[in-house]
């Protein structure tokens, strides 16, 4: 990594803030040269200069100035281009027929969405993804670690021929940060899809619903396909749809809690009243029965990360979730029998031998 003492004679250094760290760099270098100077991959990052995203096509034109604040971000474990993956229209109908999950006009084979955080190794994550059968996976947008430079990337372990990558705004606590993060994710070279999080409380990680609605409206106008993580409130869900949400993603329980769906009546109300866009349960699932219940209640899909990554055997749990989501969906479509207080004989009474 360059230092002010390392410049050759005649080269005047300028000082900038790079990913929150003070750095001396040669005068009059552009963004692309800056990435090369710090041995950062130019094909897997997005760059922000003074809180404005710098398009890749402008990297050679923009000269870094003294006191510039530069952010270089990449994708990390956390929650493909739009025309990549098993979720393409071609082939998906052969697997799931007319009942396939459709979001913003795009068909998905699986109703299970998985994450990339908290796995012990990337190899375990890759196996879990394969056994989950999912064709959408969330990733978080974070600063590049300057001391790591180039090398192994999370994207090396995601099969983008089979899975669409869904950038998320995990860790954002206000509208501005969420919108900036979404734009950086798009600029990094993937798609305009985003799982939107605007967190309102650090301990519970409950969403800031007012901020969430505002951020959804901004991003939808900017051309994003927005899938907001929200609470199980019907009115908030309606406001999000009005703001342009492509799906509604209510929490079953606090993120990472594993408590399962805690407010079944609220989820039933959402299912009955939200019909314009898909309803995807996001957060709180702990085991396969939780996923099955979500689907039996009529959810169009389930998103989970910790329940798989935190299991003793993540790949096996991923496979269990795969079966649970399919079983729950089939049970919902089949229609369960009504609950009764007293027994009803299943065998006919007529003809009993006495």
Beta strands, then each sheet from edge to edge (+ up, - down):
strand 1: 13-18
strand 2: 21-26
strand 3: 46-49
strand 4: 52-54
strand 5: 69-77
strand 6: 101-103
strand 7: 106-108
strand 8: 112-114
strand 9: 136-143
strand 10: 164-168
strand 11: 193-196
strand 12: 225-230
strand 13: 247-250
strand 14: 278-282
strand 15: 301-304
sheet 1: 2+ 1- 5- 3+ 4-
sheet 2: 2+ 1- 5- 9+ 10+ 11+ 12+ 13+ 14+ 15+ 8+
sheet 3: 6+ 7-
end
